[in-house]
Amino acid sequence: MDATVYLPLLLPLLAVPVTRWLADRCHPRAATWALVVTAVVVAAASTLSLGLLAVAGLTRVTASAVPVGVVAGVALTAAAVAFVRVGARHVRTLREAYAEARLHPDSDLVVTSDEAPIAYALPGAPGRVVVSTGMLAALDAVEQRVLLAHERAHLANRHHLFLAAAALAAAANPLLRPLRAAVAYTVERWADETAAERVADRRSTARAVGKAALATRRTAAGHPAALHAAAGPVPRRVAALLAEPPTGRGTRFRAVALAAVALLALTAFSSLDAADDLHELFEATGLTAR
């Protein structure tokens, strides 16, 4: 194997900031997809590269492969353990959320008699929007529409799956943790923009997001898998709603987007090329016949 096997382990240092730059300058829907696709591709490629290095060291195809293979094997084991733990936690919380959603079969909107301001989207089949009378009392009619549209956007666009994919990728490769945090923000912005489109009033949407956040700042309610309208950096979300939505246009944006695509393609190609090199090395040394 040549040096290409190491590229998927190093390219995240470029791919992560480039993708985050793009995400800040395009619609939150496109930003979320870009962040998650980048995270998944890079995590898969880096995991494959670690596996190839570990196998090369285990089989001792070259003398220099052994110490590198040991380090790669340790890193791969740690990544696998983290991936399984995060995956098991997400599966468990989603199963509990689905079970809780089935307790309310009559409507997708569940209004609880609670003076505490509570509002969240609960994933399920179908999902449910849970809101308390305290939260409804804190908002006017238009703001209530914004709140419900926001939470329903989380369910309709299956934002919990985007969050799970980003979390699993970050577990496999810790360098991707900034993308996991960025996805948590962009899904909220995605829901904000959807709500603003539904009510056709960006200022009222911004006001509803701010009021919901202020009302729930001391409330810790809902399921671990729930998505809250007051989540994320609220001042930044409000400022984004008071401005024009990003369009992702311009020569500079297109150039950086092409660079990001090239980085992803190079990352995937490097892993596949390294796998092919290892196979050829096995054939040359006769290891495939063992």
N, C-alpha and C positions, 0 to 999 in steps of 0.2 A: 504493500500500500504506500501511496505517496502522501504528500502534505494535504491533499484535498480532504482527507478524513477529518482533519482538524477544523476545517472551515465552518461546518455547522455548529461547532462549539464556540466559535469566535464571532460569526456574523450577527448573532443577536445584539452584540454591542453596537452595531450599525442599524439593524432592522428595527429595533425597539424605538429609538428616538425618531427615526424617519417616519415610522407608522404613526407615532403619537403626534408628530407635526402635521401629518395629513389629517388625522382625526379631528384636530382642532379647527380645521378649515373646510370641512365638508358637512353635509347633513348628518345628524346623529345616527340615522339608519345606516348610511354608507359607512360611517365611522365605526359603528359596532361590528359590522361584517368585516371590515378591513382589519380591525384589531384581533378579532377572534380567528380569522383565517390565518393571519400572520402567526399568532400564538400556537395554533394547532400544527401548522407546517413546520415551524422552527422546533417545537417540542418533539415532533415525530422524527425529524432529521437528526437532531442532537442525540436523541435516545438511540437511534440506529447507529450513529457514529460511535457512541460509547460501547454499544454491543459489539461492533466490529473490532474495536481496539481490545476489548476484553477477550473475545474469541481468539484474536491474533496472539495475545499474551498467553492464553491458556494452552494453545496448541504449539507455542514456541516456533512460529514460522520463521522468525529471525531472533537473534540474540537480544537485540534492542527492544523487541516487542514485549518482553516479559515484564519489566518494571512499569512501562506505560500501561500494559494490560491490567496489572494489579490495581493501579490507581483508577483506571477506567471501570474495573469491576466493582470497586468500592463505591464509586460515584453512581454507577448504574443501580446497585443494590439500594442505595439511599433514595434514589429517584423512584425506584419501583415501590419501596415501602411508603413513601410520601404519596405517590399516585394512588395506591390501594386505599390508604387511610382517607384521603380526600374523597375518592370515589365512593367508598362505603358510607361516609358521612352524608354525602349528597343523596345517595340512594335512600338512606334511612329517613332523612328529613322530607324528601319528596313523597315517600310512601306514607308518612304520617300526615303530610299536607293533603294528599289525595283522600285519605281516610277522613280527615276533618271536613273536607269539602263535601263528601258524601252525606254528612250529617245535615246538610241544608239543600235538599233536592228540589225545593219549590221554585227557587229563583236564583239568578246569578248575583243578586244584591242581597246581602244580609245586613240588616240594621239591628244593632244591639242596643239595649236600654242601659247605657252607661254614660255617666256624666264626664268621664275622662275622654279627651279627644283622641279617637283611634280611627285609623283608616289604612287598609292594606289590601293587596291583591294576593289571593291564596291559590297557588297552582292546583289544578285538579282536572277531572274529566267529566264535565267541564269545570273550569275554575270558578272561584267566587270572589266578589268584592265585599269586604267586610268594613262597615263604617258604623261608628257609634252616634247616638243622638247628640252627645257632647260635641263631636266634630261638626255635625250638620248645623248645630246651633251657632258655632263659631264663624260660619261662612254664610254669605248671602246666596241668592238663588243661582246667579251666574257662576259664582265660585264653587258651589256644589256641583254644577255641571262639569266644571273644569276638573274637580277632584275625581269624579266618577269616570270621566273620559280618560284621565291619566291612568287610573288603576286598571281600567278595561284594556287600555293599550298594552300594559304589561302582559296581560293574559293573552290577548289576541296575537301578539307578536312573540309569545313564548320566551320572554326575556330571561326566565330562570334557566333555560337551556344554554343561552349565551354565557350567562354567569358561570354555570357549571363547567362548560368547555374551557373558559378562561382559567378557572381555578385548577382544573386538571392539568392544563398545559403548564401553569406556573409551578405545580407540584413536581412535574417531570423535569422542568428546567427553571431553577430559581431566578435566572436572569429575566424571566418573563413576568415577574411579579408587577412591574410597572404597568404592563398591559392589562393585567387582571384588575388593577385599580382603575385604569382608564375605562374599561368596559363597564364597571359598576357606575361610573359617571355617565357614559354615553347612553346606557339604557334608560336612565332617568331623563336625560335630555331628549331622547327619542319619544318617550311618553309625554314629555312637556310639549314638544312640537305637535304631536298628534292631538293633544287636548286643545292647543291653540288653534289648530285647523278646524276642530269640531265646533268651537264656540266663536270662531272668526274674530278673536279679540286677544292679541298678545299681551296687552297691558293687564287685562283682567286675569289672564292665566298667570302672569308673573305675580300679581297680587295674591292670588289663591295659593300659589306655591309658598310664598313667604308667610302668609297667615297660617297655613297648615303646619309649617315648620315651627313657627313660634308657639302654636297651640300644643304641639307634641314634644317639645324639647325636653320635658321631664317625664314623658310617658314611654315605658318600655313594654309594649304589648304586641301580641301577634305571634305567628309561628316563625321558626327560624328560616323557613323557605319563603316567607312572605316578602313582597316588594312594597315599599312605602313611598308615598308621594313626597314625604319630607326627608328622604334619604339623600346622601351625597352633599357636596358643597353648595348649599342653597344660595348664598349670595352670588356665586358664579352662574348658577342656573337662572336666577332672576335677571342678572345683567344680560345674559344671552337672549332671554325672552324680550327684553326691552330693546334689543337691537334687531337688525334684519337677520333672518336665518342664513347661515353660511351656505354657499353654493358650490364650493370646490371648483372654481374656475380660475383661469389665468395661465399664462405660459409657465410661470414658476411652479404652480401647483401641478401641472401636467408633467413637468420635468421630474419633480420629486416623486410623483406617482409612478412614473416609468422606472425610476431608480429603485423604488420599493419592490415593484414587480420583478425587476432584475435580481435584486437581492434574494427574494424568495425562490426564484427559479434556480439561482446559483446554489442556494442552500440545499434544495431538494436534489439537484444534479450531483452535488459533491458527495452526498451520502450514497446515492445509487452508484456513482463511479467508484467510490471506495469499496462498496460491496462487490462490484465486478472485479476490482483489483485483487481483493482478498481471495475470491474464487479462483482467479488465474494463478495466484501464488500457491494456493492449495494444490492445484493441478500440477504446477511445476515441481513442487516438492513431494508429490505423491500422497499427500494427506487425504485426498478424496477417496483413495482406495482402501483406507483403513476402516 
